[in-house]
């Protein structure tokens, strides 16, 4: 165990047994300190949208297909010109040092081990370069929480380019912080410095509250910012936080190379729609012009299948990976991706789909319970 500013971080590096991804939450709760766990698990207000993210997957059904004459489905895919061994990627998730002493470094190792795509957050516990190095050449994206200070933005983008990231994810749904009651109840302050913020903060960067961090974030983000980042980096910019067809088209019109359908895991606008419920309409508007990433609520291989069949090109996970990280470090992360991949392959076999391209052509039944 490692202790930083009184906060206890797990050091375990071991394979973990997984029955299903949902049961990992309770196991991780026994390891992660209360304040850190509350920050990771919580949504906004009364968690209505967070809960809706899970329920939404019941709104569509997969029709089993027999006599399909296939075996050994493949998870291989190619998105943004990047060959991947799985369509499941790591969502950009802040402050992973709350779960494990190695934080994003271990996550990068675990994602690389399965041939997946890692996305690292501006609010990482580990620097951009150290996270990239831990991935040992595996593809990574950098997610930018845009600041009011463009010197800060340019500095992060410069470091990301130098580290060899393949794309920039611009998060646009967090111009203010969602009202997260767990953090208020726990009087939560980040106990572990965020590596990308320390060089722009006074002192050592520790002890910052969520409100203080968001106060420095840009509250005004528009199409011009997408173009500005794309022109500056000469990298694909993926706009994250899209929940309407109109915003998807605005993003593409501004030069976005990808659209990321997400409601921030239910952590921002409570009362908003589940991400899965809007995915198909967004995908129809995009009409294949750019790739689509999807997250929020994915816990089963069948969830990932339904997202791919509804228009996603990549399906991202956040919380379950962090729970795996807490329980087993890099090997725990790897185990989470392997388990979801195995579930997805089982679903593909039973649905008569050999490849991810086949999954994307699958017609789902729409059922409202």
VOBA-1610 file (N, C-alpha, C; in pm, whole numbers, padded with zeros to 5 digits, always signed):
BEGIN
Unk+00083-00120+00000Unk+00000+00000+00000Unk+00087+00125+00000Unk+00046+00224-00076Unk+00114+00353-00081Unk+00023+00458-00019Unk+00079+00548+00060Unk+00000+00654+00123Unk+00051+00789+00074Unk-00039+00868+00014Unk-00006+01001-00036Unk-00100+01101+00029Unk-00042+01195+00103Unk-00122+01296+00173Unk-00234+01233+00256Unk-00203+01119+00317Unk-00299+01049+00401Unk-00396+00960+00326Unk-00387+00958+00194Unk-00478+00877+00112Unk-00412+00744+00079Unk-00483+00634+00103Unk-00426+00501+00084Unk-00454+00450-00056Unk-00347+00417-00126Unk-00357+00363-00262Unk-00317+00216-00262Unk-00395+00135-00330Unk-00362-00006-00344Unk-00244-00022-00439Unk-00159-00123-00413Unk-00044-00152-00499Unk-00057-00287-00569Unk-00168-00357-00550Unk-00179-00494-00603Unk-00154-00500-00753Unk-00077-00599-00793Unk-00055-00630-00933Unk-00080-00779-00949Unk-00202-00816-00987Unk-00236-00957-00992Unk-00358-00981-01081Unk-00366-01100-01135Unk-00483-01141-01210Unk-00604-01143-01118Unk-00719-01106-01169Unk-00839-01111-01088Unk-00943-01199-01159Unk-01021-01268-01078Unk-01130-01348-01132Unk-01254-01260-01144Unk-01323-01271-01257Unk-01440-01187-01283Unk-01558-01275-01318Unk-01665-01262-01240Unk-01791-01326-01276Unk-01865-01239-01378Unk-01875-01112-01348Unk-01930-01014-01441Unk-01878-00877-01399Unk-01888-00779-01485Unk-01830-00648-01455Unk-01908-00572-01349Unk-02037-00600-01337Unk-02118-00528-01238Unk-02075-00559-01095Unk-02030-00683-01071Unk-01993-00720-00934Unk-01860-00659-00891Unk-01785-00603-00985Unk-01657-00542-00949Unk-01674-00417-00863Unk-01786-00348-00881Unk-01807-00223-00806Unk-01802-00246-00655Unk-01872-00347-00608Unk-01874-00374-00464Unk-01738-00420-00415Unk-01667-00497-00495Unk-01533-00541-00455Unk-01437-00423-00447Unk-01447-00332-00542Unk-01358-00216-00541Unk-01390-00123-00425Unk-01515-00119-00385Unk-01555-00033-00273Unk-01484-00071-00144Unk-01446-00198-00133Unk-01376-00245-00013Unk-01230-00199-00010Unk-01179-00153-00124Unk-01037-00118-00136Unk-01016+00032-00149Unk-01098+00099-00227Unk-01079+00242-00253Unk-01135+00322-00136Unk-01059+00418-00081Unk-01110+00501+00027Unk-01242+00570-00008Unk-01322+00601+00093Unk-01459+00648+00073Unk-01469+00768-00020Unk-01386+00869+00003Unk-01393+00989-00081Unk-01362+00960-00226Unk-01258+00882-00249Unk-01220+00847-00385Unk-01325+00762-00453Unk-01381+00666-00378Unk-01483+00579-00437Unk-01607+00660-00472Unk-01646+00752-00384Unk-01762+00835-00411Unk-01745+00918-00536Unk-01624+00969-00557Unk-01596+01048-00678Unk-01608+00960-00803Unk-01557+00839-00795Unk-01557+00749-00912Unk-01698+00701-00944Unk-01772+00657-00844Unk-01898+00587-00868Unk-02015+00681-00891Unk-02008+00803-00838Unk-02124+00889-00835Unk-02161+00952-00967Unk-02291+00977-00984Unk-02340+01060-01093Unk-02379+01195-01038Unk-02465+01266-01110Unk-02508+01397-01063Unk-02648+01388-01001Unk-02673+01479-00909Unk-02800+01491-00838Unk-02844+01355-00783Unk-02962+01306-00824Unk-03011+01179-00768Unk-02978+01058-00855Unk-02882+01076-00949Unk-02833+00966-01034Unk-02937+00912-01132Unk-03037+00992-01167Unk-03142+00944-01258Unk-03084+00905-01393Unk-03001+00994-01450Unk-02945+00965-01582Unk-02844+00852-01574Unk-02767+00847-01466Unk-02673+00736-01449Unk-02747+00603-01454Unk-02860+00593-01384Unk-02938+00469-01384Unk-03001+00444-01521Unk-03043+00552-01587Unk-03105+00538-01719Unk-03007+00480-01820Unk-02879+00508-01803Unk-02778+00454-01895Unk-02780+00301-01899Unk-02801+00239-01785Unk-02808+00093-01782Unk-02942+00042-01837Unk-03050+00107-01795Unk-03182+00062-01838Unk-03200+00071-01989Unk-03134+00169-02051Unk-03154+00193-02194Unk-03121+00072-02280Unk-03028-00010-02235Unk-02991-00127-02315Unk-03103-00230-02324Unk-03205-00219-02236Unk-03320-00309-02246Unk-03417-00264-02354Unk-03395-00147-02412Unk-03488-00094-02512Unk-03468-00156-02650Unk-03359-00232-02665Unk-03337-00302-02792Unk-03294-00445-02764Unk-03330-00534-02857Unk-03300-00676-02839Unk-03225-00729-02960Unk-03143-00831-02934Unk-03064-00897-03038Unk-03136-01025-03078Unk-03159-01043-03204Unk-03227-01164-03252Unk-03123-01274-03272Unk-03137-01387-03204Unk-03043-01498-03226Unk-03053-01547-03370Unk-02941-01586-03427Unk-02940-01638-03564Unk-02878-01778-03564Unk-02952-01872-03618Unk-02905-02011-03629Unk-02863-02038-03773Unk-02798-02151-03794Unk-02754-02192-03928Unk-02668-02084-03995Unk-02593-02012-03913Unk-02511-01902-03967Unk-02375-01950-04019Unk-02341-02075-03986Unk-02219-02135-04043Unk-02093-02056-04011Unk-02082-02008-03886Unk-01961-01937-03845Unk-01908-01994-03715Unk-01781-01965-03691Unk-01718-01996-03563Unk-01605-01897-03540Unk-01562-01889-03416Unk-01448-01804-03379Unk-01464-01660-03429Unk-01563-01586-03379Unk-01578-01447-03419Unk-01452-01366-03387Unk-01427-01264-03466Unk-01308-01180-03450Unk-01347-01040-03402Unk-01270-00989-03306Unk-01293-00853-03255Unk-01207-00750-03327Unk-01124-00793-03421Unk-01035-00700-03491Unk-01115-00591-03563Unk-01062-00470-03560Unk-01126-00359-03630Unk-01020-00255-03665Unk-01061-00155-03740Unk-00971-00046-03778Unk-01053+00083-03776Unk-01016+00174-03686Unk-01090+00299-03670Unk-00990+00414-03664Unk-01022+00523-03731Unk-00931+00637-03743Unk-00797+00594-03806Unk-00802+00489-03889Unk-00680+00438-03951Unk-00590+00362-03856Unk-00643+00327-03738Unk-00565+00256-03636Unk-00613+00112-03628Unk-00527+00013-03657Unk-00568-00127-03642Unk-00575-00163-03494Unk-00686-00225-03454Unk-00709-00259-03314Unk-00754-00404-03303Unk-00720-00466-03191Unk-00760-00604-03166Unk-00897-00613-03099Unk-00953-00500-03063Unk-01083-00497-02998Unk-01150-00364-03024Unk-01284-00362-03038Unk-01355-00236-03052Unk-01386-00171-02918Unk-01342-00233-02809Unk-01361-00178-02675Unk-01239-00095-02639Unk-01261+00032-02602Unk-01149+00119-02569Unk-01165+00174-02427Unk-01058+00235-02378Unk-01061+00298-02247Unk-01113+00439-02260Unk-01220+00469-02187Unk-01272+00606-02185Unk-01176+00695-02108Unk-01165+00822-02145Unk-01080+00913-02067Unk-01141+00934-01928Unk-01071+00889-01828Unk-01123+00889-01691Unk-01021+00955-01599Unk-01066+01054-01525Unk-00974+01137-01445Unk-00922+01064-01321Unk-00807+01111-01274Unk-00756+01082-01139Unk-00756+00935-01104Unk-00694+00853-01188Unk-00695+00709-01164Unk-00605+00668-01047Unk-00524+00763-01000Unk-00448+00738-00878Unk-00537+00721-00756Unk-00662+00760-00766Unk-00757+00734-00657Unk-00782+00586-00639Unk-00760+00508-00745Unk-00787+00364-00741Unk-00663+00281-00718Unk-00547+00328-00765Unk-00425+00247-00760Unk-00304+00339-00767Unk-00197+00300-00701Unk-00078+00385-00694Unk-00016+00412-00831Unk-00031+00320-00925Unk+00027+00338-01058Unk-00068+00409-01155Unk-00193+00425-01115Unk-00288+00502-01192Unk-00289+00471-01340Unk-00283+00578-01421Unk-00294+00567-01566Unk-00183+00483-01628Unk-00069+00473-01563Unk+00038+00391-01619Unk-00005+00244-01627Unk-00068+00195-01521Unk-00114+00056-01523Unk-00231+00039-01619Unk-00317+00137-01626Unk-00428+00128-01722Unk-00375+00118-01864Unk-00276+00201-01895Unk-00217+00199-02029Unk-00155+00063-02059Unk-00090+00003-01962Unk-00031-00129-01982Unk-00139-00234-02007Unk-00246-00231-01928Unk-00352-00329-01943Unk-00424-00317-02076Unk-00448-00194-02121Unk-00516-00173-02249Unk-00424-00217-02363Unk-00296-00185-02353Unk-00201-00226-02457Unk-00194-00378-02468Unk-00206-00447-02356Unk-00194-00593-02356Unk-00305-00660-02436Unk-00419-00592-02451Unk-00530-00652-02527Unk-00541-00591-02667Unk-00446-00505-02702Unk-00448-00445-02835Unk-00555-00341-02853Unk-00588-00272-02742Unk-00694-00171-02746Unk-00641-00030-02754Unk-00733+00065-02751Unk-00702+00207-02759Unk-00724+00271-02622Unk-00622+00342-02575Unk-00626+00410-02446Unk-00652+00558-02468Unk-00743+00616-02389Unk-00761+00761-02387Unk-00727+00811-02248Unk-00635+00908-02240Unk-00596+00962-02111Unk-00653+01102-02093Unk-00681+01137-01968Unk-00751+01260-01934Unk-00655+01374-01901Unk-00700+01497-01926Unk-00628+01615-01877Unk-00605+01604-01727Unk-00706+01551-01656Unk-00700+01543-01510Unk-00642+01410-01462Unk-00545+01359-01536Unk-00478+01236-01498Unk-00390+01256-01375Unk-00368+01146-01304Unk-00273+01147-01193Unk-00129+01141-01245Unk-00113+01099-01370Unk+00018+01075-01431Unk+00032+01165-01554Unk+00152+01207-01584Unk+00174+01296-01697Unk+00142+01229-01830Unk+00120+01310-01930Unk+00090+01259-02065Unk+00204+01170-02113Unk+00326+01217-02096Unk+00441+01142-02147Unk+00460+01011-02073Unk+00439+01010-01942Unk+00457+00887-01865Unk+00348+00784-01898Unk+00227+00831-01921Unk+00119+00740-01959Unk+00148+00682-02097Unk+00193+00766-02189Unk+00225+00717-02323Unk+00339+00615-02318Unk+00440+00644-02237Unk+00555+00552-02226Unk+00512+00417-02170Unk+00419+00419-02075Unk+00372+00294-02015Unk+00301+00207-02118Unk+00240+00271-02219Unk+00173+00196-02324Unk+00268+00133-02423Unk+00395+00174-02418Unk+00501+00113-02499Unk+00467+00110-02648Unk+00419+00223-02698Unk+00391+00233-02842Unk+00249+00200-02882Unk+00168+00151-02790Unk+00028+00122-02822Unk-00047+00253-02847Unk-00150+00252-02930Unk-00218+00378-02965Unk-00290+00440-02846Unk-00278+00572-02837Unk-00346+00646-02731Unk-00404+00775-02787Unk-00516+00820-02728Unk-00572+00952-02751Unk-00550+01035-02625Unk-00546+01166-02643Unk-00543+01257-02528Unk-00672+01336-02524Unk-00735+01337-02406Unk-00861+01410-02388Unk-00833+01545-02324Unk-00880+01651-02388Unk-00858+01788-02341Unk-00983+01843-02275Unk-00968+01878-02146Unk-01064+01968-02082Unk-01013+02108-02109Unk-01078+02178-02196Unk-01027+02306-02242Unk-01029+02408-02129Unk-00918+02478-02113Unk-00904+02582-02012Unk-00932+02719-02072Unk-00964+02815-01986Unk-00973+02954-02030Unk-00836+03006-02073Unk-00731+02943-02024Unk-00593+02985-02051Unk-00539+02905-02169Unk-00526+02970-02285Unk-00480+02898-02403Unk-00332+02861-02397Unk-00254+02931-02315Unk-00116+02887-02294Unk-00115+02747-02232Unk-00209+02725-02140Unk-00222+02593-02077Unk-00267+02490-02181Unk-00367+02524-02260Unk-00415+02431-02363Unk-00304+02395-02461Unk-00232+02496-02509Unk-00125+02470-02605Unk-00015+02384-02544Unk+00014+02407-02416Unk+00118+02328-02350Unk+00080+02180-02346Unk-00046+02151-02312Unk-00092+02012-02308Unk-00092+01950-02446Unk-00138+02026-02544Unk-00142+01973-02681Unk-00002+01948-02734Unk+00092+02036-02700Unk+00232+02016-02740Unk+00288+01887-02680Unk+00260+01867-02552Unk+00311+01747-02485Unk+00246+01621-02542Unk+00116+01631-02573Unk+00046+01516-02630Unk+00104+01479-02766Unk+00128+01580-02850Unk+00187+01552-02981Unk+00326+01491-02967Unk+00405+01546-02876Unk+00540+01495-02854Unk+00536+01350-02805Unk+00433+01315-02728Unk+00419+01180-02675Unk+00368+01082-02780Unk+00324+01134-02895Unk+00283+01046-03004Unk+00138+01003-03004Unk+00051+01080-02935Unk-00090+01041-02935Unk-00146+01049-03077Unk-00249+00969-03101Unk-00307+00956-03235Unk-00427+01048-03259Unk-00477+01110-03153Unk-00593+01197-03169Unk-00620+01274-03042Unk-00700+01380-03055Unk-00738+01464-02942Unk-00889+01452-02922Unk-00929+01417-02801Unk-01070+01415-02764Unk-01101+01545-02691Unk-01188+01626-02749Unk-01227+01753-02686Unk-01360+01731-02615Unk-01357+01737-02483Unk-01478+01721-02405Unk-01554+01853-02399Unk-01682+01850-02440Unk-01759+01974-02451Unk-01881+01976-02360Unk-01901+01872-02280Unk-02020+01867-02194Unk-01989+01894-02048Unk-01873+01952-02021Unk-01832+01974-01882Unk-01784+02117-01861Unk-01856+02212-01920Unk-01819+02353-01903Unk-01845+02399-01760Unk-01937+02332-01692Unk-01953+02345-01547Unk-01966+02204-01492Unk-01945+02193-01362Unk-01949+02062-01298Unk-02092+02022-01268Unk-02127+01897-01296Unk-02256+01847-01251Unk-02263+01849-01099Unk-02383+01855-01046Unk-02402+01862-00901Unk-02392+01722-00844Unk-02272+01691-00792Unk-02242+01555-00748Unk-02247+01546-00595Unk-02352+01486-00547Unk-02380+01490-00404Unk-02285+01404-00322Unk-02234+01296-00378Unk-02138+01214-00304Unk-02016+01296-00266Unk-01968+01379-00359Unk-01850+01460-00332Unk-01877+01564-00223Unk-01999+01616-00220Unk-02036+01713-00118Unk-02045+01645+00019Unk-02110+01530+00023Unk-02124+01456+00149Unk-01988+01418+00205Unk-01896+01383+00117Unk-01763+01339+00161Unk-01664+01454+00175Unk-01710+01576+00145Unk-01621+01693+00145Unk-01493+01661+00069Unk-01513+01606-00051Unk-01402+01548-00125Unk-01310+01653-00185Unk-01181+01638-00158Unk-01074+01714-00222Unk-00979+01612-00284Unk-00929+01640-00404Unk-00836+01547-00465Unk-00708+01541-00381Unk-00678+01425-00323Unk-00561+01414-00235Unk-00431+01396-00312Unk-00442+01357-00439Unk-00324+01323-00518Unk-00306+01428-00627Unk-00189+01486-00639Unk-00169+01588-00742Unk-00200+01535-00882Unk-00257+01620-00964Unk-00281+01586-01104Unk-00163+01639-01185Unk-00091+01547-01245Unk+00039+01579-01304Unk+00031+01691-01408Unk-00077+01694-01485Unk-00087+01795-01591Unk-00124+01933-01538Unk-00169+01939-01412Unk-00207+02067-01354Unk-00098+02128-01267Unk-00009+02046-01215Unk+00087+02096-01116Unk+00178+02205-01171Unk+00215+02195-01301Unk+00305+02296-01355Unk+00237+02431-01375Unk+00103+02433-01366Unk+00030+02557-01380Unk-00039+02600-01251Unk-00005+02533-01141Unk-00070+02566-01014Unk+00034+02610-00913Unk-00013+02682-00814Unk+00077+02723-00706Unk+00098+02604-00613Unk+00214+02601-00552Unk+00245+02493-00460Unk+00259+02361-00532Unk+00207+02253-00472Unk+00225+02119-00528Unk+00101+02068-00600Unk-00003+02149-00610Unk-00120+02108-00685Unk-00214+02016-00609Unk-00183+01983-00485Unk-00270+01892-00410Unk-00385+01968-00345Unk-00482+01892-00300Unk-00588+01951-00220Unk-00689+02033-00298Unk-00689+02025-00429Unk-00785+02102-00506Unk-00923+02037-00498Unk-01024+02120-00484Unk-01161+02071-00489Unk-01211+02072-00632Unk-01321+02002-00655Unk-01376+01992-00789Unk-01419+02129-00840Unk-01483+02208-00754Unk-01529+02340-00796Unk-01411+02428-00838Unk-01300+02419-00768Unk-01182+02498-00801Unk-01125+02461-00937Unk-01124+02331-00965Unk-01072+02285-01094Unk-01162+02332-01208Unk-01293+02317-01188Unk-01385+02358-01295Unk-01388+02509-01314Unk-01353+02585-01210Unk-01351+02730-01223Unk-01250+02776-01328Unk-01146+02696-01349Unk-01044+02731-01448Unk-01081+02680-01588Unk-01185+02598-01596Unk-01222+02539-01724Unk-01299+02641-01808Unk-01288+02625-01939Unk-01359+02714-02031Unk-01509+02687-02022Unk-01587+02793-01999Unk-01731+02777-01998Unk-01792+02802-02137Unk-01716+02863-02223Unk-01762+02889-02360Unk-01680+02804-02457Unk-01743+02707-02517Unk-01677+02623-02617Unk-01766+02620-02740Unk-01708+02651-02855Unk-01786+02654-02977Unk-01713+02591-03093Unk-01776+02592-03211Unk-01715+02530-03329Unk-01576+02582-03362Unk-01551+02710-03337Unk-01419+02766-03368Unk-01308+02697-03288Unk-01341+02652-03168Unk-01241+02585-03084Unk-01202+02450-03142Unk-01298+02381-03201Unk-01267+02254-03266Unk-01167+02275-03378Unk-01195+02374-03461Unk-01105+02404-03574Unk-00968+02449-03525Unk-00966+02530-03419Unk-00841+02582-03365Unk-00750+02468-03319Unk-00808+02371-03250Unk-00729+02258-03199Unk-00683+02169-03314Unk-00772+02145-03410Unk-00735+02062-03525Unk-00622+02126-03605Unk-00633+02256-03628Unk-00529+02327-03704Unk-00396+02328-03628Unk-00403+02345-03496Unk-00280+02356-03416Unk-00207+02222-03407Unk-00282+02114-03393Unk-00220+01984-03369Unk-00199+01902-03496Unk-00278+01931-03598Unk-00280+01848-03720Unk-00310+01703-03684Unk-00395+01685-03584Unk-00440+01553-03541Unk-00592+01547-03552Unk-00648+01427-03566Unk-00795+01418-03563Unk-00849+01464-03428Unk-00954+01545-03433Unk-01021+01592-03311Unk-01156+01524-03302Unk-01181+01458-03190Unk-01307+01389-03166Unk-01381+01468-03060Unk-01504+01509-03089Unk-01580+01592-02997Unk-01665+01502-02907Unk-01638+01509-02777Unk-01701+01421-02678Unk-01808+01495-02599Unk-01923+01428-02584Unk-02034+01486-02510Unk-02150+01518-02602Unk-02154+01453-02718Unk-02260+01475-02815Unk-02380+01388-02780Unk-02498+01448-02776Unk-02621+01373-02747Unk-02735+01411-02841Unk-02706+01493-02940Unk-02812+01530-03035Unk-02757+01527-03176Unk-02839+01491-03274Unk-02795+01492-03414Unk-02745+01630-03457Unk-02812+01735-03409Unk-02773+01871-03447Unk-02630+01902-03404Unk-02595+01864-03279Unk-02460+01891-03230Unk-02357+01806-03304Unk-02395+01687-03343Unk-02304+01603-03422Unk-02271+01672-03553Unk-02372+01729-03617Unk-02349+01797-03745Unk-02269+01926-03726Unk-02294+01998-03616Unk-02213+02117-03586Unk-02066+02078-03573Unk-02041+01969-03501Unk-01904+01925-03476Unk-01835+01889-03607Unk-01903+01812-03691Unk-01844+01773-03819Unk-01820+01895-03906Unk-01915+01988-03905Unk-01899+02110-03982Unk-01782+02194-03936Unk-01748+02183-03808Unk-01635+02258-03753Unk-01501+02189-03777Unk-01505+02070-03836Unk-01382+02000-03866Unk-01353+01879-03779Unk-01450+01838-03698Unk-01428+01720-03613Unk-01408+01597-03700Unk-01309+01516-03664Unk-01282+01391-03735Unk-01355+01274-03672Unk-01426+01298-03562Unk-01501+01194-03495Unk-01600+01255-03399Unk-01705+01180-03369Unk-01809+01221-03276Unk-01814+01119-03163Unk-01821+01168-03040Unk-01820+01082-02922Unk-01952+01101-02848Unk-02040+01001-02860Unk-02171+01006-02796Unk-02155+00964-02650Unk-02187+01056-02559Unk-02163+01029-02417Unk-02239+01132-02334Unk-02290+01089-02219Unk-02342+01186-02121Unk-02253+01189-01997Unk-02126+01158-02018Unk-02027+01166-01910Unk-02060+01065-01800Unk-02115+00950-01841Unk-02148+00849-01741Unk-02252+00894-01641Unk-02341+00985-01682Unk-02445+01035-01591Unk-02394+01133-01488Unk-02278+01193-01513Unk-02215+01280-01414Unk-02239+01429-01439Unk-02306+01465-01549Unk-02322+01605-01581Unk-02468+01648-01573Unk-02541+01648-01685Unk-02680+01694-01685Unk-02772+01582-01640Unk-02815+01587-01516Unk-02911+01488-01469Unk-03049+01520-01527Unk-03119+01415-01570Unk-03245+01435-01638Unk-03231+01431-01789Unk-03108+01424-01836Unk-03083+01410-01979Unk-03102+01265-02021Unk-03105+01240-02152Unk-03130+01104-02200Unk-03012+01011-02177Unk-03042+00884-02169Unk-02936+00782-02171Unk-02864+00790-02305Unk-02733+00773-02301Unk-02655+00784-02425Unk-02699+00683-02529Unk-02730+00561-02487Unk-02770+00460-02584Unk-02900+00496-02655Unk-02989+00565-02585Unk-03117+00601-02645Unk-03103+00705-02756Unk-02995+00779-02759Unk-02976+00880-02864Unk-02877+00836-02971Unk-02808+00726-02947Unk-02699+00683-03036Unk-02747+00662-03180Unk-02857+00592-03198Unk-02902+00561-03334Unk-02935+00687-03413Unk-03002+00783-03349Unk-03036+00906-03420Unk-02912+00986-03456Unk-02815+00990-03366Unk-02689+01058-03397Unk-02619+00989-03513Unk-02615+00856-03509Unk-02548+00780-03615Unk-02615+00803-03751Unk-02746+00812-03753Unk-02816+00839-03878Unk-02778+00976-03933Unk-02765+01075-03846Unk-02728+01209-03890Unk-02584+01212-03941Unk-02495+01141-03871Unk-02354+01136-03912Unk-02340+01064-04046Unk-02417+00956-04061Unk-02426+00884-04189Unk-02288+00839-04241Unk-02205+00794-04148Unk-02077+00736-04188Unk-01969+00835-04225Unk-01994+00964-04210Unk-01894+01063-04250Unk-01771+01061-04161Unk-01790+01033-04033Unk-01678+01021-03939Unk-01708+00905-03844Unk-01606+00848-03781Unk-01630+00742-03682Unk-01703+00796-03559Unk-01773+00705-03493Unk-01847+00739-03371Unk-01795+00653-03256Unk-01761+00718-03146Unk-01728+00650-03020Unk-01850+00663-02929Unk-01875+00562-02851Unk-01989+00561-02760Unk-01945+00519-02621Unk-01997+00584-02517Unk-01983+00531-02382Unk-02106+00567-02300Unk-02103+00521-02176Unk-02203+00545-02071Unk-02290+00422-02048Unk-02253+00349-01942Unk-02336+00238-01896Unk-02299+00100-01947Unk-02193+00087-02024Unk-02156-00043-02081Unk-02103-00136-01971Unk-02169-00249-01953Unk-02127-00347-01852Unk-02125-00490-01905Unk-02184-00513-02022Unk-02198-00647-02077Unk-02153-00651-02222Unk-02113-00770-02266Unk-02081-00785-02407Unk-02199-00755-02496Unk-02318-00789-02449Unk-02438-00759-02527Unk-02461-00609-02537Unk-02421-00532-02434Unk-02430-00385-02443Unk-02340-00333-02554Unk-02218-00384-02557Unk-02123-00341-02661Unk-02176-00379-02799Unk-02231-00500-02812Unk-02288-00546-02939Unk-02398-00450-02984Unk-02490-00417-02893Unk-02601-00329-02927Unk-02552-00190-02968Unk-02448-00141-02901Unk-02394-00009-02936Unk-02333-00011-03076Unk-02258-00116-03106Unk-02198-00129-03240Unk-02306-00142-03347Unk-02410-00219-03316Unk-02519-00238-03412Unk-02604-00112-03429Unk-02591-00019-03335Unk-02669+00105-03341Unk-02589+00222-03398Unk-02467+00195-03443Unk-02392+00300-03511Unk-02257+00334-03454Unk-02219+00279-03337Unk-02087+00308-03282Unk-01978+00232-03357Unk-01862+00292-03368Unk-01745+00225-03424Unk-01652+00175-03314Unk-01650+00247-03203Unk-01575+00206-03085Unk-01666+00222-02963Unk-01652+00133-02866Unk-01731+00138-02743Unk-01634+00155-02627Unk-01655+00260-02548Unk-01562+00292-02441Unk-01619+00255-02304Unk-01528+00216-02214Unk-01562+00186-02074Unk-01481+00273-01982Unk-01541+00311-01869Unk-01471+00388-01768Unk-01468+00319-01634Unk-01577+00326-01560Unk-01579+00277-01422Unk-01535+00131-01407Unk-01586+00036-01487Unk-01544-00103-01465Unk-01392-00121-01477Unk-01331-00045-01566Unk-01185-00055-01581Unk-01116-00004-01456Unk-01168+00105-01400Unk-01109+00161-01278Unk-01124+00063-01162Unk-01234-00008-01157Unk-01250-00109-01052Unk-01148-00222-01071Unk-01129-00264-01195Unk-01027-00365-01222Unk-00889-00316-01186Unk-00861-00190-01215Unk-00733-00129-01178Unk-00713-00134-01027Unk-00816-00097-00952Unk-00806-00097-00806Unk-00777-00236-00751Unk-00837-00337-00812Unk-00825-00473-00760Unk-00698-00543-00803Unk-00645-00511-00921Unk-00531-00588-00969Unk-00430-00513-01052Unk-00435-00381-01054Unk-00338-00305-01132Unk-00353-00333-01281Unk-00241-00337-01351Unk-00244-00356-01497Unk-00311-00489-01533Unk-00285-00593-01455Unk-00347-00723-01485Unk-00497-00719-01460Unk-00540-00640-01363Unk-00683-00624-01340Unk-00751-00554-01456Unk-00686-00451-01509Unk-00738-00381-01627Unk-00749-00477-01744Unk-00643-00552-01768Unk-00642-00649-01877Unk-00757-00749-01862Unk-00779-00793-01740Unk-00884-00892-01714Unk-01022-00836-01746Unk-01044-00708-01718Unk-01174-00645-01748Unk-01199-00645-01898Unk-01098-00604-01975Unk-01114-00600-02120Unk-01131-00741-02178Unk-01056-00836-02124Unk-01067-00973-02173Unk-01204-01031-02143Unk-01256-01001-02023Unk-01388-01054-01988Unk-01495-00996-02080Unk-01495-00864-02098Unk-01597-00805-02185Unk-01580-00853-02329Unk-01455-00870-02372Unk-01430-00922-02505Unk-01484-01063-02523Unk-01466-01147-02420Unk-01520-01284-02427Unk-01673-01282-02434Unk-01735-01196-02353Unk-01881-01185-02358Unk-01927-01137-02497Unk-01855-01041-02554Unk-01891-00989-02685Unk-01879-01097-02792Unk-01772-01177-02785Unk-01756-01284-02884Unk-01867-01389-02871Unk-01908-01419-02749Unk-02019-01511-02730Unk-02147-01456-02793Unk-02173-01328-02768Unk-02291-01264-02827Unk-02283-01265-02979Unk-02165-01237-03033Unk-02148-01237-03179Unk-02177-01375-03237Unk-02126-01478-03172Unk-02148-01615-03221Unk-02297-01647-03224Unk-02366-01616-03115Unk-02508-01650-03106Unk-02596-01563-03195Unk-02543-01446-03232Unk-02618-01357-03321Unk-02581-01377-03468Unk-02492-01473-03494Unk-02456-01506-03631Unk-02368-01403-03697Unk-02279-01342-03621Unk-02190-01239-03676Unk-02045-01280-03657Unk-01969-01277-03763Unk-01830-01321-03760Unk-01734-01206-03729Unk-01766-01087-03778Unk-01675-00973-03767Unk-01748-00853-03708Unk-01670-00751-03671Unk-01730-00627-03622Unk-01812-00561-03732Unk-01766-00573-03856Unk-01844-00520-03969Unk-01981-00589-03977Unk-01985-00719-03948Unk-02113-00791-03947Unk-02203-00738-03835Unk-02143-00715-03719Unk-02221-00663-03606Unk-02286-00530-03644Unk-02210-00444-03712Unk-02259-00311-03745Unk-02373-00316-03848Unk-02388-00428-03916Unk-02499-00443-04012Unk-02622-00507-03949Unk-02611-00546-03821Unk-02719-00618-03755Unk-02836-00526-03724Unk-02957-00573-03749Unk-03078-00501-03715Unk-03127-00548-03577Unk-03146-00454-03487Unk-03196-00486-03354Unk-03348-00466-03348Unk-03413-00535-03256Unk-03554-00512-03231Unk-03568-00400-03129Unk-03659-00308-03154Unk-03684-00199-03059Unk-03804-00236-02972Unk-03780-00246-02842Unk-03884-00285-02746Unk-03877-00188-02629Unk-03988-00128-02592Unk-03991-00040-02475Unk-04065-00109-02360Unk-03993-00124-02249Unk-04054-00183-02131Unk-04099-00073-02036
//
